[in-house]
Amino acid sequence: MGRHVVYVLECGDGSFYTGYTTDVARRLAEHDAGEGAKYTRGRGPFRVVHRESFASRSAALSREAAIKALTRADKARLVASS
């Protein structure tokens, strides 16, 4: 499994947030504590609904950008296929 992870959270309001990390548990704790991304503040609780691992940071960041560009319906299909 790669060290670089792209993850999708389902927020308490039903929206999706996509991010990059090298430690999913730590990053989820940051989101829960309100120290994560500005978008997630006040949108908890959070649930990791999708993750993909990569060997390189650049590959992970490219995939993160691709997922962020998806429509909500496409993200829902991605999550459902996980």
The 8 nearest C-alpha neighbors of each residue, nearest first, counted from 0:
[[1, 52, 2, 53, 54, 3, 51, 4],
 [2, 0, 54, 53, 52, 3, 4, 55],
 [1, 3, 21, 54, 53, 4, 52, 0],
 [4, 2, 21, 53, 1, 52, 56, 20],
 [3, 5, 52, 20, 51, 19, 21, 53],
 [6, 4, 19, 51, 50, 18, 63, 59],
 [5, 7, 50, 18, 49, 17, 4, 19],
 [6, 8, 17, 49, 16, 48, 47, 50],
 [9, 7, 47, 16, 46, 15, 48, 10],
 [8, 10, 15, 46, 45, 14, 13, 48],
 [9, 11, 45, 13, 14, 12, 43, 42],
 [10, 12, 43, 44, 13, 42, 45, 9],
 [11, 13, 10, 14, 42, 43, 9, 44],
 [14, 12, 10, 11, 9, 15, 42, 45],
 [15, 13, 10, 12, 9, 16, 11, 8],
 [14, 16, 9, 8, 10, 7, 17, 13],
 [15, 17, 8, 7, 9, 18, 14, 10],
 [18, 16, 7, 6, 67, 8, 15, 63],
 [17, 19, 6, 5, 63, 7, 16, 20],
 [18, 20, 5, 4, 6, 63, 60, 59],
 [21, 19, 4, 22, 3, 23, 5, 18],
 [20, 22, 3, 2, 4, 23, 19, 26],
 [23, 21, 20, 25, 24, 26, 4, 3],
 [22, 24, 26, 25, 27, 20, 21, 4],
 [25, 23, 27, 26, 22, 28, 29, 21],
 [26, 24, 28, 27, 22, 23, 29, 20],
 [25, 27, 29, 23, 28, 24, 22, 30],
 [26, 28, 30, 24, 29, 25, 23, 31],
 [27, 29, 31, 25, 26, 30, 32, 24],
 [30, 28, 34, 35, 26, 32, 27, 31],
 [29, 31, 35, 27, 33, 32, 28, 34],
 [32, 30, 28, 29, 33, 27, 43, 44],
 [33, 31, 29, 30, 34, 28, 35, 40],
 [34, 32, 40, 30, 31, 35, 29, 41],
 [35, 33, 29, 32, 30, 36, 31, 40],
 [36, 34, 30, 29, 33, 37, 39, 40],
 [35, 37, 38, 39, 34, 40, 30, 33],
 [36, 38, 40, 39, 35, 34, 33, 41],
 [39, 37, 36, 40, 42, 16, 35, 41],
 [40, 38, 42, 37, 36, 41, 30, 35],
 [41, 39, 33, 37, 42, 38, 36, 35],
 [40, 42, 43, 39, 33, 38, 44, 11],
 [41, 43, 39, 11, 40, 10, 12, 44],
 [44, 42, 11, 45, 10, 41, 31, 39],
 [43, 45, 11, 10, 42, 31, 46, 9],
 [46, 44, 10, 43, 9, 11, 8, 47],
 [45, 47, 9, 8, 48, 10, 44, 11],
 [48, 46, 8, 49, 7, 9, 45, 6],
 [47, 49, 8, 7, 46, 78, 9, 50],
 [50, 48, 7, 6, 78, 47, 81, 51],
 [51, 49, 6, 5, 7, 4, 52, 48],
 [50, 52, 5, 4, 6, 53, 49, 59],
 [53, 51, 4, 1, 3, 0, 5, 2],
 [54, 52, 1, 3, 55, 59, 4, 2],
 [53, 55, 1, 2, 3, 56, 52, 58],
 [56, 54, 58, 57, 53, 3, 59, 1],
 [55, 57, 59, 58, 3, 60, 54, 53],
 [56, 58, 60, 59, 55, 61, 62, 53],
 [57, 59, 61, 55, 56, 60, 62, 53],
 [60, 58, 56, 62, 61, 57, 53, 5],
 [61, 59, 63, 57, 62, 58, 56, 64],
 [62, 60, 58, 64, 59, 63, 57, 65],
 [61, 63, 65, 59, 64, 60, 66, 58],
 [62, 64, 60, 66, 65, 61, 5, 59],
 [65, 63, 67, 61, 62, 66, 60, 68],
 [66, 64, 62, 68, 63, 67, 61, 69],
 [65, 67, 63, 69, 68, 64, 62, 17],
 [66, 68, 64, 65, 69, 63, 17, 70],
 [67, 69, 65, 66, 64, 70, 63, 71],
 [70, 68, 66, 67, 73, 74, 71, 65],
 [69, 71, 73, 72, 74, 68, 67, 75],
 [70, 72, 74, 73, 75, 69, 15, 14],
 [73, 71, 75, 70, 74, 76, 69, 77],
 [72, 74, 76, 70, 75, 71, 69, 77],
 [75, 73, 77, 71, 76, 72, 69, 78],
 [74, 76, 72, 78, 73, 77, 79, 71],
 [77, 75, 79, 73, 74, 78, 80, 72],
 [78, 76, 74, 80, 75, 79, 73, 81],
 [77, 79, 75, 81, 80, 76, 49, 48],
 [80, 78, 76, 77, 81, 75, 74, 48],
 [79, 81, 77, 78, 76, 75, 49, 74],
 [80, 78, 79, 49, 77, 48, 50, 76]]
